[in-house]
Amino acid sequence: MKAMRDYILWIDPIPRAGWQNMAIDTALLECAQAGERWIRLYGWEPHCLSFGRHEPAARRYDAARVEALGLATVRRPTGGRAVWHARELTYAVAAPGECLGALDEAYRDIHLVLRDALCALGVEAALAPAQRAAGVDAGACFASPAGGEVTVGGRKVVGSAQLRDRGALLQHGSLLLEDDQATVTSVTRGEPPLDASAPLARLLGRAVPRERAADAVAAAAARRWGPPAARVETPGAVLARAERHGPWFRSPGWTWAGRAA
């Protein structure tokens, strides 16, 4: 799609804490509000449990159990439901809203890139048929695929969420490489959610390094949207902007809130 031309590609070499990843993605959304286009591919260290922006985390998940297990937590700026971020590749696309069209159009276009990347890695990936999205109180993100999400054999390989704000969009999500979502199940109150996740290693019978998966996504984006205008490793201006958001994403009050402020 020509409207995503001149994007900046950032394959982040440093796995980062959850609060910093979300602060950076928020900073990229602000860059998109100024007309920039970004694709960021990254990892998490330490591994982290994230909640959707409007998810009732304190009611749905056992905070004492989370603490006893020593799990890092963060609340995303985007919607959706809980995700366990471990051995995965996370992507973020930030761009002016008109670049990729309406919410559903952008969701599909980005997922076509991810589908093509997964096919290049050796699995028969497809987009899930249209269906009504589950509510934020329906359990984990990977409990069931939403319409247009990337699946293999009906099981979910990528979970995504999108935010529109001030004329720009941020969509980010997890491409599962080795870990499923059993951790979400272990800290859920009441009846545990289904886990319809399908890590790539389980599908292929071998591990795929995060770097290789990132290269596959970058190549698929170049085929669909053209080559990047620039490729960066440590964009100082974005990291400086993200520092302003760090305290918010580190705040337990924000992380465990029932709804966004």
C-alpha positions as CSV (number, residue, x, y, z in Angstrom):
1,M,0.0,0.0,0.0
2,K,1.7,3.2,-1.2
3,A,0.3,5.3,1.8
4,M,2.8,3.5,4.1
5,R,5.8,4.6,2.0
6,D,8.7,6.3,3.7
7,Y,8.3,4.5,7.0
8,I,11.2,4.1,9.4
9,L,12.1,0.6,10.4
10,W,13.4,0.0,13.9
11,I,14.5,-3.6,14.7
12,D,15.2,-2.9,18.4
13,P,18.3,-4.9,19.4
14,I,17.6,-4.5,23.2
15,P,14.8,-6.5,24.9
16,R,13.2,-4.0,27.2
17,A,11.0,-3.9,30.3
18,G,7.3,-3.8,29.8
19,W,6.9,-0.2,31.0
20,Q,9.6,1.0,28.7
21,N,8.2,-0.9,25.7
22,M,4.8,0.7,26.2
23,A,6.3,4.2,26.8
24,I,8.3,3.8,23.5
25,D,5.2,2.7,21.6
26,T,3.3,5.7,23.0
27,A,6.1,7.9,21.9
28,L,5.9,6.4,18.4
29,L,2.2,7.3,18.3
30,E,3.1,10.9,19.1
31,C,5.6,10.8,16.2
32,A,2.8,9.5,14.0
33,Q,0.6,12.4,15.0
34,A,3.4,14.6,13.6
35,G,3.2,12.7,10.3
36,E,5.9,10.1,10.7
37,R,5.5,6.4,9.9
38,W,7.2,3.7,12.0
39,I,7.6,-0.1,12.3
40,R,9.2,-1.3,15.4
41,L,10.1,-5.0,16.1
42,Y,11.2,-5.8,19.7
43,G,11.3,-8.1,22.7
44,W,10.7,-8.1,26.4
45,E,13.1,-8.5,29.4
46,P,12.0,-9.4,31.9
47,H,9.1,-11.3,30.6
48,C,5.9,-9.5,31.3
49,L,2.1,-9.8,31.7
50,S,0.3,-6.9,30.0
51,F,-3.4,-5.8,30.3
52,G,-5.5,-4.1,27.8
53,R,-6.2,-0.4,28.3
54,H,-9.8,-0.9,29.5
55,E,-9.5,-4.4,30.9
56,P,-10.7,-4.8,34.6
57,A,-7.3,-6.2,35.6
58,A,-7.8,-6.1,39.4
59,R,-11.1,-8.0,39.1
60,R,-10.0,-10.5,36.5
61,Y,-6.5,-11.4,37.6
62,D,-5.1,-12.4,41.0
63,A,-2.6,-9.6,42.0
64,A,-1.4,-11.6,45.0
65,R,-0.6,-14.6,42.8
66,V,1.1,-12.4,40.2
67,E,3.3,-11.0,43.0
68,A,4.1,-14.4,44.4
69,L,5.2,-15.6,41.0
70,G,7.4,-12.5,40.6
71,L,5.8,-11.5,37.3
72,A,6.3,-8.1,35.8
73,T,3.1,-6.3,34.8
74,V,2.1,-3.4,32.6
75,R,-1.0,-1.9,31.1
76,R,-1.0,-1.2,27.4
77,P,-2.1,2.1,25.8
78,T,-4.2,0.0,23.4
79,G,-7.3,-2.1,24.1
80,G,-7.7,-5.9,24.1
81,R,-7.1,-8.5,26.8
82,A,-4.2,-9.9,28.8
83,V,-1.1,-11.2,27.1
84,W,2.0,-13.0,28.5
85,H,5.1,-11.6,26.7
86,A,8.0,-14.1,26.9
87,R,9.8,-15.7,23.9
88,E,8.0,-13.8,21.2
89,L,8.5,-11.0,18.6
90,T,6.4,-7.9,19.2
91,Y,5.6,-5.5,16.4
92,A,4.4,-2.0,16.5
93,V,3.1,0.1,13.6
94,A,2.5,3.8,14.1
95,A,1.3,6.1,11.3
96,P,-1.1,8.8,10.5
97,G,-4.6,7.4,10.4
98,E,-5.2,8.0,6.7
99,C,-2.2,5.9,5.7
100,L,-3.9,2.6,6.3
101,G,-7.6,3.6,6.2
102,A,-10.3,2.8,8.7
103,L,-9.6,0.6,11.8
104,D,-10.7,-2.6,10.1
105,E,-8.8,-1.8,6.9
106,A,-5.6,-1.1,8.8
107,Y,-6.0,-4.1,11.0
108,R,-6.3,-6.3,7.9
109,D,-3.4,-4.7,6.0
110,I,-1.0,-5.1,8.9
111,H,-2.1,-8.7,9.5
112,L,-1.5,-9.5,5.8
113,V,2.1,-8.5,6.3
114,L,2.4,-10.7,9.4
115,R,0.7,-13.6,7.5
116,D,3.1,-13.3,4.7
117,A,6.0,-13.3,7.1
118,L,4.8,-16.4,8.8
119,C,4.3,-18.2,5.5
120,A,7.9,-17.3,4.6
121,L,9.0,-18.9,7.9
122,G,7.3,-22.1,6.9
123,V,3.7,-22.3,8.2
124,E,0.4,-22.0,6.4
125,A,-0.9,-18.9,8.0
126,A,-4.3,-17.3,7.2
127,L,-6.5,-14.5,8.5
128,A,-9.4,-15.6,10.7
129,P,-12.9,-15.1,9.2
130,A,-14.9,-12.1,10.3
131,Q,-16.6,-12.5,13.7
132,R,-17.6,-10.4,16.6
133,A,-14.7,-9.5,18.9
134,A,-14.8,-10.7,22.5
135,G,-15.3,-8.2,25.3
136,V,-12.5,-7.0,27.6
137,D,-13.9,-9.1,30.4
138,A,-13.7,-12.3,28.4
139,G,-10.3,-13.5,29.5
140,A,-7.0,-13.7,27.8
141,C,-6.2,-12.2,24.4
142,F,-5.2,-15.7,23.0
143,A,-8.4,-17.4,24.3
144,S,-9.9,-17.0,20.8
145,P,-9.0,-15.4,17.5
146,A,-10.9,-12.2,16.4
147,G,-11.9,-11.7,12.8
148,G,-8.9,-10.8,10.7
149,E,-6.3,-12.1,13.1
150,V,-3.5,-14.4,12.0
151,T,-4.1,-18.1,12.6
152,V,-2.6,-21.5,11.7
153,G,-5.1,-24.3,11.6
154,G,-7.6,-22.2,13.4
155,R,-5.2,-21.5,16.3
156,K,-4.0,-18.0,17.1
157,V,-0.3,-17.1,16.3
158,V,-0.5,-13.3,16.6
159,G,-2.6,-11.2,19.0
160,S,-3.0,-7.5,18.2
161,A,-4.6,-4.3,19.5
162,Q,-5.0,-0.9,18.0
163,L,-5.4,2.7,19.3
164,R,-6.6,5.8,17.3
165,D,-5.7,9.1,18.8
166,R,-5.5,12.7,17.4
167,G,-5.5,11.5,13.8
168,A,-2.9,8.7,14.2
169,L,-2.9,5.0,14.9
170,L,-0.8,2.7,16.9
171,Q,-1.2,-1.1,16.4
172,H,1.0,-3.5,18.2
173,G,0.9,-7.2,18.9
174,S,2.7,-10.4,19.8
175,L,3.9,-13.0,17.3
176,L,4.4,-16.1,19.6
177,L,7.7,-17.8,19.0
178,E,8.1,-20.4,21.8
179,D,5.8,-19.7,24.7
180,D,2.0,-20.2,25.0
181,Q,-0.3,-18.3,27.3
182,A,-0.5,-20.7,30.2
183,T,0.8,-18.0,32.5
184,V,-2.3,-15.9,31.9
185,T,-4.4,-18.9,32.8
186,S,-2.4,-19.5,36.0
187,V,-3.3,-16.0,37.4
188,T,-6.9,-15.7,36.2
189,R,-9.6,-15.6,38.9
190,G,-12.4,-18.1,38.6
191,E,-12.8,-20.2,35.5
192,P,-9.5,-20.1,33.5
193,P,-9.7,-18.9,29.9
194,L,-9.1,-21.2,27.0
195,D,-5.6,-21.0,25.4
196,A,-6.0,-21.1,21.7
197,S,-2.4,-19.9,21.1
198,A,0.0,-21.6,18.7
199,P,3.6,-20.7,19.2
200,L,5.7,-21.0,16.1
201,A,8.1,-23.5,17.6
202,R,5.3,-25.9,18.3
203,L,4.0,-25.6,14.7
204,L,7.4,-26.1,13.1
205,G,8.9,-28.5,15.6
206,R,11.9,-26.1,16.0
207,A,12.7,-22.8,17.5
208,V,12.8,-19.6,15.3
209,P,15.2,-16.9,16.7
210,R,13.6,-13.5,17.3
211,E,16.1,-11.9,14.9
212,R,15.0,-14.3,12.1
213,A,11.4,-13.6,12.7
214,A,12.0,-9.8,12.7
215,D,13.8,-10.1,9.4
216,A,10.8,-12.0,7.9
217,V,8.4,-9.3,9.1
218,A,10.7,-6.6,7.7
219,A,10.9,-8.4,4.3
220,A,7.1,-8.9,4.2
221,A,6.6,-5.1,5.0
222,A,9.0,-4.2,2.2
223,R,7.1,-6.3,-0.3
224,R,3.7,-4.8,0.6
225,W,4.6,-1.2,1.4
226,G,8.0,-0.8,-0.3
227,P,11.4,-0.5,1.4
228,P,11.9,1.7,4.5
229,A,13.0,5.2,4.1
230,A,15.5,4.6,6.9
231,R,16.5,1.9,9.3
232,V,17.5,2.8,12.9
233,E,18.9,1.0,15.9
234,T,18.8,3.5,18.7
235,P,16.6,6.5,17.8
236,G,17.6,9.0,20.5
237,A,14.7,11.4,20.0
238,V,12.1,8.6,20.4
239,L,13.8,7.3,23.5
240,A,13.9,10.8,25.0
241,R,10.2,11.3,24.3
242,A,9.4,7.9,25.8
243,E,11.1,8.9,29.1
244,R,8.2,11.3,29.8
245,H,5.8,8.4,29.6
246,G,7.8,6.0,31.8
247,P,6.5,7.0,35.2
248,W,2.9,6.5,34.0
249,F,3.5,3.0,32.7
250,R,5.5,2.1,35.8
251,S,2.6,3.2,38.1
252,P,0.7,0.3,39.9
253,G,-2.3,2.6,40.0
254,W,-2.4,2.7,36.2
255,T,-1.5,-1.0,35.7
256,W,-4.2,-2.4,38.0
257,A,-6.9,0.2,37.3
258,G,-10.3,-1.1,36.2
259,R,-10.4,1.4,33.3
260,A,-8.1,4.0,31.8
261,A,-8.3,7.5,33.2
